[in-house]
Amino acid sequence: MDLSIAAILLQDGITSGAIYALLALSLVLVFSVTRVILIPAGEFVSYGALTLAALQMQKLPGTCWLLLVLGAGCFLAECARVLSHAGERRRAWRTLPVLAGRYVLFPVAVFGLTQALLAGYGANLPLVVQVGLALLIVTPMGPLIYRLAFAPLAEASTLLLLIVSVGVHFALVGLGLLMFGAEGSRTTAFSDASVTLGSVTISGQSLWVMGSSVVLIGALYVYFGRTLSGKALRATAVNRLGARLMGIGTAQAGKLAFTLAAALGAWCGMLVAPLTTIYYDSGFLMGLKGFVGAIIGGLASYPLAAAGALLVGLLESYSSFWASAYKEVIVFTLIIPVLLWRSLASHTLDDSEE
């Protein structure tokens, strides 16, 4: 290996690591607030990329229909909850219109807007509008999935939440195959420009990936450190019961965490789709590599999770040169010494202490 090859591998590793870092941050965010290990994080990646690909092919994305179904399911669940409480029945008629607007009218509006833009502009729809529309379709799925699958079990054990998370993952993978088919897709690059540094040429899309990661990590830092809702999320992560006693809505915190995770996942998918072909199940492997980075951060530290994800990207890149057949094995083996070290460095908690 000479310096030029090492520099190319370094660029690929940083690009991949930037994607894994965003996924790792979303996993840490969701786990710290809700105790849910978000196995379906990778499905948001696939859904975001394939929704954008469908829009660029002038097709109505199947995720529009899924958004309608999830919204209807949440509306029925909320109606059942409201009507089951005798004390809330008097307020039901005032609550139901709000719930209908949130869970029914909004998905219908997104569905209608997507159809109108595709019919009115077709292939002339600007890329920035396509990206914004894809985010508008996929991002609301995060809080809807949380409401249907996880909110009723918010006080359950972490193991039960993990089992539910695995079930949601398999359901979303199956729905992805149904909506998008087995064929992969690529999307149009955000930029055709390139930058040459010595013997290395960095594509504009790679610069988009790196720049987006830096900006989003900085924005999350400001959000959690400077805004009221960000501090409320941090309080929920530190002490869920104490946050509730202080008037912080833990259910709303969970929805917000899932919203941010869905938006980050969808954005990652749209960033990586011009660089590689995305299939309905491609996001799972990316999510696992982000999970390795999150584990390095102990599912608690955002900087360590981002650094761990960058390490995963670099290890994967250089492993593909030295031992391409075993690069996945090498990457996932990294989790073993980390878990061993953490198990030896931390004391075991009984169920009563948790």
Backbone hydrogen bonds, N-H to C=O, Kabsch-Sander energy under -0.5 kcal/mol:
donor,donor_aa,acceptor,acceptor_aa,energy
6,A,2,D,-2.3
7,A,3,L,-2.3
8,I,4,S,-2.0
9,L,5,I,-2.6
10,L,6,A,-2.0
11,Q,7,A,-2.2
12,D,8,I,-2.3
13,G,9,L,-2.6
14,I,10,L,-2.5
15,T,11,Q,-2.4
16,S,12,D,-2.7
17,G,13,G,-2.8
18,A,14,I,-2.0
19,I,15,T,-1.4
20,Y,16,S,-2.5
21,A,17,G,-2.2
22,L,18,A,-1.6
23,L,19,I,-1.9
24,A,20,Y,-2.7
25,L,21,A,-2.4
26,S,22,L,-1.9
27,L,23,L,-2.1
28,V,24,A,-2.5
29,L,25,L,-2.5
30,V,26,S,-2.3
31,F,27,L,-2.5
32,S,28,V,-2.7
33,V,29,L,-1.4
34,T,30,V,-2.9
35,R,31,F,-2.2
36,V,30,V,-0.7
37,I,35,R,-0.6
38,L,36,V,-1.0
39,I,37,I,-2.1
41,A,38,L,-1.6
42,G,39,I,-0.9
43,E,40,P,-1.0
44,F,40,P,-1.1
44,F,41,A,-0.5
45,V,41,A,-0.9
46,S,42,G,-2.0
47,Y,43,E,-3.0
48,G,44,F,-2.3
49,A,45,V,-2.2
50,L,46,S,-2.8
51,T,47,Y,-2.2
52,L,48,G,-1.9
53,A,49,A,-2.2
54,A,50,L,-2.2
55,L,51,T,-2.1
56,Q,52,L,-2.2
57,M,53,A,-1.3
58,Q,55,L,-1.5
59,K,54,A,-2.9
64,C,61,P,-1.5
65,W,61,P,-0.6
66,L,62,G,-1.9
67,L,63,T,-2.3
68,L,64,C,-1.6
69,V,65,W,-2.2
70,L,66,L,-2.8
71,G,67,L,-2.3
72,A,68,L,-2.4
73,G,69,V,-2.5
74,C,70,L,-2.4
75,F,71,G,-2.2
76,L,72,A,-2.3
77,A,73,G,-2.2
78,E,74,C,-2.6
79,C,75,F,-2.4
80,A,76,L,-2.3
81,R,77,A,-2.0
82,V,78,E,-2.7
83,L,79,C,-2.5
84,S,80,A,-1.2
85,H,81,R,-0.6
85,H,82,V,-0.9
86,A,84,S,-0.7
88,E,85,H,-1.4
89,R,85,H,-0.7
89,R,86,A,-0.9
92,A,89,R,-0.9
93,W,89,R,-0.5
94,R,91,R,-0.5
95,T,91,R,-1.8
96,L,92,A,-3.1
98,V,94,R,-0.5
99,L,95,T,-2.3
100,A,96,L,-2.9
101,G,97,P,-2.2
102,R,98,V,-2.1
103,Y,99,L,-2.9
104,V,100,A,-2.0
105,L,100,A,-2.7
106,F,101,G,-1.4
108,V,104,V,-2.0
109,A,105,L,-2.7
110,V,106,F,-2.5
111,F,107,P,-2.6
112,G,108,V,-2.8
113,L,109,A,-2.7
114,T,110,V,-2.4
115,Q,111,F,-2.2
116,A,112,G,-2.5
117,L,113,L,-2.6
118,L,114,T,-2.2
119,A,115,Q,-2.3
120,G,116,A,-2.5
121,Y,117,L,-2.5
122,G,117,L,-1.0
122,G,118,L,-0.6
124,N,121,Y,-2.2
125,L,122,G,-1.4
130,Q,126,P,-2.2
131,V,127,L,-2.6
132,G,128,V,-2.2
133,L,129,V,-2.6
134,A,130,Q,-2.4
135,L,131,V,-2.4
136,L,132,G,-2.1
137,I,133,L,-1.6
138,V,134,A,-2.5
139,T,135,L,-2.3
141,M,138,V,-1.5
142,G,138,V,-0.5
142,G,139,T,-1.6
144,L,140,P,-1.5
145,I,141,M,-2.8
146,Y,142,G,-2.2
147,R,143,P,-2.4
148,L,144,L,-2.1
149,A,145,I,-2.9
150,F,145,I,-0.7
150,F,146,Y,-1.4
151,A,146,Y,-3.3
153,L,150,F,-1.3
154,A,151,A,-1.5
156,A,153,L,-2.0
161,L,157,S,-2.1
162,L,158,T,-2.1
163,I,159,L,-2.2
164,V,160,L,-2.3
165,S,161,L,-2.3
166,V,162,L,-2.3
167,G,163,I,-2.1
168,V,164,V,-2.7
169,H,165,S,-2.2
170,F,166,V,-2.3
171,A,167,G,-2.1
172,L,168,V,-2.6
173,V,169,H,-2.4
174,G,170,F,-2.3
175,L,171,A,-2.3
176,G,172,L,-2.3
177,L,173,V,-2.1
178,L,174,G,-2.0
179,M,175,L,-2.7
180,F,176,G,-2.7
181,G,176,G,-0.5
181,G,177,L,-1.6
185,S,278,I,-2.1
195,V,202,I,-2.8
197,L,195,V,-0.6
197,L,200,V,-3.3
198,G,196,T,-0.6
200,V,197,L,-2.0
202,I,195,V,-3.7
202,I,200,V,-0.6
203,S,201,T,-0.6
204,G,193,A,-2.2
207,L,203,S,-1.8
208,W,204,G,-2.0
209,V,205,Q,-2.2
210,M,206,S,-2.6
211,G,207,L,-2.9
212,S,208,W,-2.7
213,S,209,V,-2.1
214,V,210,M,-2.2
215,V,211,G,-2.5
216,L,212,S,-3.0
217,I,213,S,-2.6
218,G,214,V,-2.2
219,A,215,V,-2.6
220,L,216,L,-2.7
221,Y,217,I,-2.0
222,V,218,G,-2.3
223,Y,219,A,-2.7
224,F,220,L,-2.7
225,G,221,Y,-1.6
226,R,222,V,-2.7
227,T,222,V,-0.5
227,T,223,Y,-1.3
231,K,227,T,-2.1
232,A,228,L,-2.1
233,L,229,S,-1.9
234,R,230,G,-2.1
235,A,231,K,-2.5
236,T,232,A,-2.2
237,A,233,L,-2.1
238,V,234,R,-2.1
239,N,235,A,-2.6
243,A,239,N,-2.4
244,R,240,R,-1.9
245,L,241,L,-2.3
246,M,242,G,-1.4
247,G,244,R,-1.4
248,I,243,A,-2.6
249,G,247,G,-0.5
250,T,248,I,-0.8
253,A,249,G,-2.1
254,G,250,T,-2.2
255,K,251,A,-2.1
256,L,252,Q,-2.5
257,A,253,A,-2.4
258,F,254,G,-2.3
259,T,255,K,-2.2
260,L,256,L,-2.4
261,A,257,A,-2.3
262,A,258,F,-2.5
263,A,259,T,-2.4
264,L,260,L,-2.6
265,G,261,A,-2.5
266,A,262,A,-2.7
267,W,263,A,-2.3
268,C,264,L,-2.4
269,G,265,G,-2.2
270,M,266,A,-2.0
271,L,267,W,-1.9
272,V,268,C,-2.2
273,A,269,G,-1.7
275,L,272,V,-1.3
276,T,272,V,-1.6
278,I,185,S,-2.6
282,S,279,Y,-1.4
284,F,281,D,-0.9
285,L,281,D,-0.6
285,L,282,S,-0.5
286,M,282,S,-1.1
287,G,283,G,-2.9
288,L,284,F,-2.1
289,K,285,L,-1.9
290,G,286,M,-2.2
291,F,287,G,-2.0
292,V,288,L,-1.9
293,G,289,K,-1.7
294,A,290,G,-2.2
295,I,291,F,-2.6
296,I,292,V,-1.9
297,G,293,G,-1.3
298,G,295,I,-2.0
299,L,294,A,-2.9
300,A,297,G,-1.3
301,S,297,G,-2.3
302,Y,300,A,-0.6
305,A,301,S,-1.9
306,A,302,Y,-2.4
307,A,303,P,-2.6
308,G,304,L,-2.8
309,A,305,A,-2.3
310,L,306,A,-2.1
311,L,307,A,-2.1
312,V,308,G,-2.1
313,G,309,A,-2.3
314,L,310,L,-2.3
315,L,311,L,-2.6
316,E,312,V,-2.5
317,S,313,G,-2.1
318,Y,314,L,-2.5
319,S,315,L,-2.0
320,S,316,E,-1.7
321,F,317,S,-0.6
321,F,318,Y,-0.6
322,W,318,Y,-2.0
323,A,319,S,-3.1
326,Y,323,A,-1.6
327,K,324,S,-1.0
330,I,326,Y,-2.7
331,V,327,K,-2.2
332,F,328,E,-2.5
333,T,329,V,-1.9
334,L,330,I,-0.8
334,L,331,V,-0.8
335,I,332,F,-1.1
336,I,333,T,-1.5
338,V,334,L,-1.1
339,L,335,I,-2.5
340,L,336,I,-2.5
341,W,337,P,-2.5
342,R,338,V,-2.4
343,S,339,L,-2.4
344,L,340,L,-1.7
345,A,341,W,-1.9
346,S,342,R,-1.4
353,E,350,D,-0.5
354,E,350,D,-1.6
